[in-house]
Amino acid sequence: MSKSMVELKTLKLAHTQNGTISIAHIEEPYGKHSSPVVSISIALEGASSDWKVHIPYENIDEVIKGLQEAKASNEGMPHHDKHTEDLSADTGGGA
């Protein structure tokens, strides 16, 4: 499988101590002549990915639109913000 990756951006994953979101361009992700994709990966601890998605460039605009719709929908929902601090705790369910 021929594959080359260029890391584009790394962000801190909210509500974690060491989590990251990484965005990369992958050329020929599925072998010779396959179309490039954007890779978005989540790592809760360290460098190994816990979750990863590959998005074809042709789908990026619609994915962004869907994410903006999700964000707008979330902003209208009630949340218990006092518990978000618990997510980055050393013990319990936080990562």
DRENLUMVO-776604 format. One record per residue (C-alpha): residue number from 1; x, z, y. Coordinates in steps of 0.1 Angstrom, whole numbers, plus 5000, padded with zeros to 4 digits. Example, Ala and Ser with C-alpha at 12.3 -4.5 7.8 and 13.67 -1.06 7.14 Angstrom:
! DRENLUMVO-776604
R_i_px_pz_py
R_1_5123_5078_4955
R_2_5137_5071_4989
! end
This chain:
! DRENLUMVO-776604
R_i_px_pz_py
R_1_5000_5000_5000
R_2_5014_4989_5033
R_3_5007_5014_5061
R_4_5022_5024_5094
R_5_5009_5052_5116
R_6_5014_5059_5153
R_7_5003_5093_5165
R_8_4984_5090_5198
R_9_4973_5125_5207
R_10_4971_5160_5194
R_11_4947_5186_5207
R_12_4941_5223_5200
R_13_4911_5229_5178
R_14_4888_5253_5196
R_15_4880_5287_5180
R_16_4911_5286_5159
R_17_4946_5301_5163
R_18_4967_5272_5150
R_19_4942_5244_5144
R_20_4947_5209_5157
R_21_4929_5176_5161
R_22_4951_5146_5157
R_23_4943_5111_5167
R_24_4964_5082_5153
R_25_4964_5044_5150
R_26_4969_5032_5114
R_27_4980_4996_5108
R_28_4970_4981_5074
R_29_4955_5014_5062
R_30_4941_5001_5029
R_31_4969_4976_5020
R_32_4982_4943_5033
R_33_4958_4924_5056
R_34_4934_4953_5060
R_35_4921_4959_5095
R_36_4936_4987_5116
R_37_4917_5020_5121
R_38_4917_5051_5143
R_39_4924_5082_5122
R_40_4910_5115_5134
R_41_4922_5145_5114
R_42_4916_5182_5116
R_43_4942_5208_5104
R_44_4932_5244_5104
R_45_4967_5257_5097
R_46_5000_5238_5097
R_47_5005_5201_5095
R_48_4984_5192_5065
R_49_4949_5178_5072
R_50_4918_5196_5059
R_51_4895_5167_5070
R_52_4902_5131_5080
R_53_4881_5102_5091
R_54_4891_5065_5096
R_55_4871_5046_5122
R_56_4873_5008_5125
R_57_4880_4998_5161
R_58_4848_4978_5161
R_59_4828_5010_5157
R_60_4845_5032_5183
R_61_4821_5026_5211
R_62_4791_5035_5190
R_63_4809_5065_5176
R_64_4817_5077_5211
R_65_4780_5072_5221
R_66_4769_5092_5191
R_67_4793_5120_5199
R_68_4781_5121_5235
R_69_4745_5123_5222
R_70_4755_5152_5199
R_71_4772_5170_5228
R_72_4741_5166_5250
R_73_4718_5178_5222
R_74_4741_5208_5216
R_75_4741_5218_5253
R_76_4703_5222_5251
R_77_4704_5246_5221
R_78_4706_5284_5224
R_79_4739_5298_5211
R_80_4752_5333_5205
R_81_4785_5329_5224
R_82_4796_5365_5217
R_83_4804_5355_5181
R_84_4826_5325_5190
R_85_4855_5350_5196
R_86_4852_5362_5160
R_87_4860_5327_5147
R_88_4897_5331_5157
R_89_4900_5366_5143
R_90_4928_5375_5118
R_91_4901_5388_5094
R_92_4867_5376_5085
R_93_4855_5340_5085
R_94_4878_5327_5112
R_95_4905_5302_5105
! end
